[in-house]
Amino acid sequence: MKHPYLALMIAATLSGSALTLTGCDKQDESAEAGAAAAQQMPPAVVNVAPVTFQTVPQVQTFSGRTTAYQTADVRPQVSGIIDEVLFREGSPVKKGQALYRINTDNYNSSIESGQAAVAQAEASLVTSQANYNNAVAELNSRQATLMQAESDVNRLKGLVEINAISQQQFDQAVTALRTAQAAVQSAQANIAQSKAGIESAKANISAAQSGLKSSQLDLSRTIVRAPISGQTSRSEVTAGALVNASQATPLVTISQLSPIYVDISQSSSDLLKLRQQLASGEAQPGGNTVELVLEDGSTYPARGKLALAEAKVDESTGAVTLRAVFPNEQNLLLPGMYVSARLIQSVISNAVLLPQSAIIRSPKGETQVYIVDSNNKIQVRPVTIDGTYQGKWIITAGLKSGEKVVITGGSKVQPEQEVVAKPVETPNSNSSNTPATASTTPNNNKSAPKTPMQAANAASAADSDAADQNTAAN
């Protein structure tokens, strides 16, 4: 062979072409295998629950502050020096218990002066009564003299007419009569004056007794007593301090803590919505019991009762104040504490409860759910949400009885997609293929979150875990 190198090049070229044809054949076979596998991939599996209408209480959660049932600022009613503080600061006291003792020297002197004034007024009354008796005796004597003078004039009148006596004797008898009449009038005036003296003496006695009672009352007020039963604050004065009856600063403040008030604020818009629902018949009035959640997240052991709802709106906050009364025997609640109050203000009829995992938010912010129709295809339903209850959303419109709502698995499907619908399993089920189903029924789970927001967050997290596990399984 004359050109061995050329022969080798031709052989290499033919070999490469054969390899290229072989590689193309393998790629075509792989593409066809992938398409066949795609055609044979099973539909996505979703967990569904049938729509069931029920009566659901509408639980509202409000923020609030505790307020003492009664509060009394203790101030002195008399002036003086504090001799002794008779209670321990911060301790409970009973109504009428002695709290402070004020120096009594001045008030004892006033009582002694008042007693002397009463005795003097009583002595004046005795004197006035004696004067009255003397005036009565004097009147009786003057009346006897008048009667004698009248008798003499009548007797001498006939004698002077027959000139048996002189005119001078008759005139003297008439003068004696007029003198007796004047004496009687004077005696009557003395009696009236004596009566007035008696009344004046009685009035003086009343005034003296009133002054004595006032002094005795002031003396009793030197012991400052608790006007109500309750818990005392820090004392603002100590022994040796000068206090007066007109001071503005209280000596101590007493707060009655059992029972105790909780003042709740509700926006006027929420209250208006509630009243419109009640008026239209969409909801029925709820109970008046209130549940408290304390600052540390724990639930207060006793339930309270709604006492009042103010008939005005606070202009600065746009809220209405609701007041509830709670027992507080252990003084666990103190005035000024921040609490959350749960109140069933209404009951919604024909509502559906769905977990957080069933709710879908559209890009426009609309609330939707997926349902599986009779052809096992995904359909979208816009729904109306009206709060939460026990960790589930309350659906009031958009669903029909018996429809199958997608509870878990909705994140991996699209509308009109064909799916395999399986019922949501309960926590008592032995299946381990749907680990998120327990979160959809928090009422049967002892470790379920206590608050609706915590339950919703837990359900959402469980739904995400379930979606991840289903994706991995597929």
C-alpha positions in Angstrom: 0.0 0.0 0.0 1.4 3.3 -1.1 -0.4 5.6 1.4 -0.7 3.9 4.7 -1.3 7.1 6.6 -4.2 8.0 4.4 -5.8 4.6 5.0 -5.5 5.1 8.7 -7.3 8.5 8.5 -10.2 7.0 6.5 -10.6 4.2 9.0 -10.7 6.6 11.9 -13.3 8.7 10.2 -15.5 5.8 9.6 -15.2 4.6 13.2 -16.2 8.1 14.6 -19.3 8.3 12.4 -20.4 4.9 13.7 -20.0 6.1 17.3 -22.0 9.3 16.6 -24.8 7.3 15.1 -24.8 5.0 18.1 -25.0 8.0 20.7 -27.9 9.6 18.9 -29.9 6.3 19.0 -29.4 6.1 22.8 -30.6 9.7 23.3 -33.7 9.1 21.3 -34.4 6.0 23.4 -34.0 7.9 26.7 -36.4 10.7 25.6 -39.0 8.1 24.6 -38.6 6.4 28.0 -39.0 9.7 29.9 -42.2 10.5 28.0 -43.6 7.1 28.7 -42.8 7.5 32.4 -44.4 11.0 32.5 -47.5 9.5 31.0 -47.6 6.8 33.6 -47.0 9.2 36.7 -50.0 8.9 39.1 -52.1 11.9 40.1 -51.2 13.9 43.2 -52.7 12.7 46.5 -54.6 15.3 48.6 -56.3 14.9 52.0 -59.9 16.2 52.0 -62.7 16.6 54.5 -66.4 17.0 53.8 -68.1 20.3 54.5 -70.2 20.1 57.6 -72.2 23.1 58.9 -72.5 23.6 62.6 -73.2 26.3 65.3 -69.9 28.0 66.3 -69.4 30.4 69.2 -67.7 33.6 68.1 -64.9 34.0 70.6 -63.4 37.5 70.7 -60.0 38.3 72.3 -59.5 41.7 73.8 -56.7 43.4 75.7 -57.6 44.8 79.1 -56.4 46.0 82.5 -57.3 44.9 86.0 -58.9 47.5 88.2 -59.7 47.4 92.0 -63.3 46.7 92.8 -63.3 49.6 95.3 -60.6 52.2 96.2 -60.6 54.5 99.2 -58.1 57.3 99.9 -57.9 57.6 103.7 -57.5 61.2 104.9 -57.7 62.6 108.4 -60.9 64.4 109.6 -59.1 66.2 112.4 -55.8 68.0 112.7 -53.0 66.9 115.0 -49.7 65.0 115.4 -49.7 61.3 114.5 -48.8 59.4 117.7 -48.8 55.9 116.2 -49.3 53.9 113.0 -51.5 51.0 113.9 -51.2 48.7 110.8 -48.5 47.1 108.7 -48.1 48.5 105.3 -49.3 46.4 102.4 -51.3 44.1 104.7 -55.1 43.4 104.4 -57.3 45.4 106.7 -61.0 45.1 107.7 -63.6 47.8 107.5 -63.5 49.9 110.8 -60.0 48.7 111.7 -57.8 51.4 113.4 -55.0 52.6 111.1 -53.6 55.8 112.8 -53.8 57.5 116.2 -53.7 61.3 116.4 -52.7 63.1 119.6 -55.8 63.7 121.8 -54.7 66.4 124.3 -56.6 69.3 122.6 -59.7 67.2 122.0 -59.8 66.1 125.7 -59.7 69.8 126.7 -62.5 70.6 124.3 -64.6 67.8 125.9 -64.0 69.2 129.4 -65.0 72.7 128.2 -68.1 71.3 126.6 -69.1 69.4 129.7 -68.8 72.6 131.8 -70.9 74.5 129.3 -73.6 71.9 129.5 -73.6 72.0 133.3 -73.8 75.8 133.3 -76.7 75.7 130.9 -78.5 73.2 133.0 -78.0 75.5 136.1 -79.4 78.4 134.2 -82.5 76.3 133.4 -83.0 75.6 137.1 -82.8 79.3 137.9 -85.2 80.1 135.1 -87.7 77.6 136.4 -87.4 79.0 139.9 -88.0 82.5 138.6 -91.1 81.2 136.8 -92.4 79.7 139.9 -91.9 83.0 141.8 -93.7 84.9 139.0 -96.6 82.5 139.2 -96.9 83.0 143.0 -96.6 86.8 142.5 -99.4 86.7 140.0 -101.7 84.7 142.3 -101.1 87.3 145.1 -101.8 90.2 142.7 -104.9 88.6 141.5 -106.2 88.2 145.1 -105.5 91.9 145.8 -107.3 92.8 142.5 -110.3 90.8 143.6 -110.4 92.6 146.9 -110.1 96.0 145.3 -112.9 95.2 142.9 -115.1 94.1 145.8 -114.3 97.4 147.7 -115.2 99.5 144.7 -118.5 97.7 144.2 -119.4 98.0 147.9 -118.4 101.7 148.2 -120.2 102.7 145.0 -123.6 102.3 146.5 -122.6 104.1 149.6 -121.2 107.2 147.8 -124.5 107.5 145.9 -126.5 107.9 149.1 -123.7 110.1 150.6 -123.0 107.5 153.3 -119.3 108.0 152.6 -117.3 110.8 151.2 -116.3 111.0 147.6 -112.7 110.9 148.7 -113.0 107.4 150.2 -114.6 106.1 147.0 -111.8 107.6 144.9 -109.2 106.0 147.0 -110.9 102.6 146.5 -110.9 103.1 142.7 -107.2 104.0 142.8 -106.5 100.9 144.7 -108.4 98.8 142.1 -106.3 100.3 139.2 -103.1 99.7 141.2 -104.1 96.0 141.7 -104.9 95.7 138.0 -101.5 97.1 137.0 -99.8 94.7 139.5 -101.6 91.7 137.9 -100.4 92.8 134.4 -96.9 93.2 135.7 -97.0 89.7 137.3 -98.2 88.2 134.0 -95.3 89.9 132.2 -92.9 88.4 134.7 -94.4 85.0 134.0 -93.9 85.4 130.2 -90.3 86.5 130.8 -89.7 83.5 133.0 -91.0 81.2 130.4 -88.7 82.8 127.8 -85.8 82.4 130.3 -86.7 78.7 130.5 -86.7 78.3 126.7 -83.4 80.1 126.4 -81.9 77.9 129.1 -83.1 74.8 127.2 -81.6 76.2 124.0 -78.3 76.8 125.7 -78.3 73.3 127.0 -78.9 72.0 123.5 -76.1 74.1 122.1 -73.8 73.0 124.9 -74.6 69.4 124.3 -74.1 69.8 120.6 -70.7 71.3 121.2 -69.9 68.5 123.6 -70.9 65.9 121.0 -68.8 67.7 118.4 -65.8 67.5 120.7 -66.5 63.9 121.4 -66.8 63.2 117.6 -63.5 65.0 117.0 -61.9 62.9 119.8 -63.2 59.7 118.2 -61.8 60.8 114.8 -58.3 60.9 116.3 -58.4 57.2 115.6 -58.3 57.0 111.8 -60.2 53.9 110.7 -60.4 51.9 107.4 -63.6 52.9 105.5 -63.6 49.6 103.5 -61.9 46.2 103.7 -59.0 45.6 101.4 -55.3 45.8 100.8 -53.3 48.8 102.0 -50.7 50.6 100.1 -47.6 52.2 101.4 -48.2 54.7 104.2 -47.5 58.3 103.3 -46.9 59.4 106.9 -45.1 58.1 110.0 -45.4 58.8 113.7 -44.7 62.4 114.6 -46.0 63.8 111.3 -48.5 66.8 111.4 -51.7 66.2 109.5 -54.8 68.3 109.0 -58.3 67.8 108.0 -58.0 69.7 104.7 -54.9 68.1 103.3 -55.0 66.7 99.7 -52.5 63.9 100.2 -54.1 60.7 101.6 -52.5 58.9 104.5 -52.9 55.5 102.8 -54.9 54.0 100.0 -57.0 50.9 100.5 -58.0 48.7 97.5 -60.6 46.0 97.5 -59.2 43.2 95.3 -61.8 40.5 95.7 -63.8 40.6 93.5 -61.8 42.6 91.0 -62.7 44.4 87.8 -61.2 43.8 84.3 -61.7 46.7 81.9 -61.7 45.5 78.3 -61.4 47.7 75.2 -63.3 46.8 72.0 -63.2 48.9 68.8 -66.4 50.6 67.9 -66.3 49.1 64.4 -66.2 45.5 65.8 -69.1 46.3 68.1 -71.1 47.8 65.2 -70.4 44.7 63.1 -71.6 42.5 66.0 -74.8 44.4 66.5 -75.5 44.3 62.8 -75.1 40.5 62.8 -77.4 40.2 65.7 -80.0 42.5 64.1 -79.9 40.6 60.8 -80.1 37.2 62.4 -76.7 36.0 61.2 -75.6 35.5 64.8 -77.3 34.9 68.1 -76.3 36.5 71.5 -73.6 34.6 73.3 -73.0 34.1 77.0 -71.6 36.7 79.4 -68.7 34.6 80.8 -65.2 35.9 80.3 -61.9 33.9 80.3 -58.6 35.6 81.2 -55.1 34.9 79.8 -52.4 36.3 82.1 -49.2 38.0 81.1 -47.2 34.8 81.3 -49.6 33.0 78.9 -51.4 31.0 81.5 -55.2 30.9 81.8 -56.8 32.3 85.0 -58.5 29.5 86.8 -61.8 31.2 87.4 -64.2 32.7 84.9 -65.7 36.1 85.2 -69.0 37.7 84.2 -69.6 40.7 82.0 -70.9 43.5 84.2 -71.4 46.4 81.9 -70.7 48.0 78.5 -70.3 51.7 78.4 -72.8 53.6 76.2 -70.2 55.9 74.7 -67.1 55.7 72.5 -63.7 57.0 73.7 -62.9 59.8 71.2 -59.2 59.4 71.6 -59.1 55.6 71.0 -62.4 54.9 69.2 -63.1 52.0 71.6 -65.9 51.0 73.9 -65.0 49.8 77.4 -66.5 46.5 78.7 -66.2 45.6 82.3 -66.1 42.1 83.7 -66.0 41.0 87.4 -63.7 38.1 88.5 -63.3 36.4 91.9 -59.9 37.0 93.3 -59.7 35.2 96.6 -56.0 34.5 96.4 -55.2 38.1 95.3 -53.5 36.6 92.2 -54.8 39.6 90.1 -53.5 43.0 91.1 -54.7 46.4 89.9 -53.0 47.6 86.7 -52.0 44.1 85.3 -52.2 43.6 81.6 -54.4 40.7 80.6 -56.2 39.2 77.5 -59.9 38.5 77.8 -61.8 35.9 75.7 -65.5 36.6 75.4 -68.2 34.8 73.5 -70.2 37.7 72.3 -72.3 35.8 69.7 -73.0 32.4 68.2 -72.8 31.9 64.4 -75.2 29.4 62.9 -74.4 27.4 59.7 -70.6 27.9 59.9 -67.8 25.6 58.8 -64.5 25.1 60.7 -61.4 24.7 58.6 -57.8 24.5 59.7 -55.1 27.0 58.6 -53.7 24.4 56.1 -56.9 24.6 54.0 -56.9 28.3 53.5 -55.2 29.8 50.4 -54.5 33.5 49.8 -54.7 34.8 46.2 -52.2 37.4 44.9 -55.0 39.9 45.4 -55.4 39.0 49.0 -58.7 37.0 48.5 -59.4 34.0 50.8 -59.9 30.8 48.9 -60.0 27.0 49.4 -59.6 24.1 47.0 -62.3 21.5 46.6 -62.3 18.2 44.8 -65.3 18.0 42.4 -67.1 14.8 41.2 -64.5 14.3 38.5 -61.7 14.4 41.0 -60.4 17.7 39.8 -59.3 20.7 41.8 -61.7 23.7 41.8 -61.3 27.0 43.6 -63.9 28.4 46.0 -63.7 31.9 47.4 -64.8 31.9 51.0 -65.7 34.4 53.8 -63.8 34.1 57.1 -65.2 35.5 60.4 -62.7 34.9 63.1 -61.3 31.7 64.6 -62.5 29.1 67.1 -60.2 26.6 68.8 -57.5 27.1 66.3 -59.7 26.8 63.2 -61.0 29.4 60.8 -64.7 30.1 60.9 -66.1 30.0 57.3 -69.5 31.7 57.0 -70.0 31.8 53.2 -68.7 30.1 50.0 -69.1 26.4 50.7 -71.9 23.9 50.2 -72.7 20.9 52.4 -71.0 17.7 51.3 -68.3 19.4 49.2 -64.8 17.9 49.7 -62.3 20.6 50.9 -58.6 20.0 50.5 -57.1 20.1 53.9 -53.5 19.1 53.2 -51.6 18.8 49.9 -53.1 21.9 48.4 -49.6 23.5 47.9 -48.6 21.0 45.2 -51.7 21.1 43.0 -53.3 23.6 40.6 -56.9 24.3 39.5 -58.4 21.7 37.1 -55.7 19.2 38.0 -56.8 15.7 38.5 -56.0 14.3 42.0 -56.6 11.4 44.2 -58.7 12.5 47.2 -58.2 10.7 50.5 -60.1 11.5 53.7 -58.2 13.3 56.5 -57.1 10.8 59.1 -57.8 11.5 62.8 -55.1 11.4 65.5 -56.4 8.0 66.6 -55.5 6.5 63.2 -52.6 4.1 63.0 -51.5 5.4 59.5 -48.3 7.2 59.3 -48.7 8.5 55.7 -50.3 11.8 56.8 -48.4 13.3 59.7 -50.1 16.7 59.5 -53.6 15.5 60.0 -53.4 15.7 63.8 -52.9 19.4 63.5 -56.2 19.8 61.7 -58.2 18.6 64.8 -56.5 20.4 67.7 -59.5 19.8 70.0 -58.6 16.1 70.3 -54.9 16.8 70.9 -53.9 17.3 74.5 -50.8 19.2 73.5 -52.7 21.6 71.1 -51.9 25.3 71.5 -54.1 27.1 73.9 -54.7 30.3 71.9 -56.3 30.4 68.4 -53.3 32.1 66.9 -50.9 29.4 68.3 -53.3 26.7 66.9 -53.3 28.4 63.5 -49.5 28.6 63.4 -49.1 25.0 64.5 -51.6 23.9 61.8 -49.7 25.9 59.1 -46.4 24.4 60.2 -47.9 20.9 60.1 -49.3 21.4 56.7 -45.9 22.5 55.4 -44.3 19.3 56.9 -47.0 17.1 55.3 -46.5 18.7 51.9 -42.7 18.2 52.1 -43.2 14.5 53.1 -45.8 13.8 50.3 -43.5 15.4 47.8 -40.6 13.3 48.9 -42.8 10.2 48.8 -43.9 10.9 45.2 
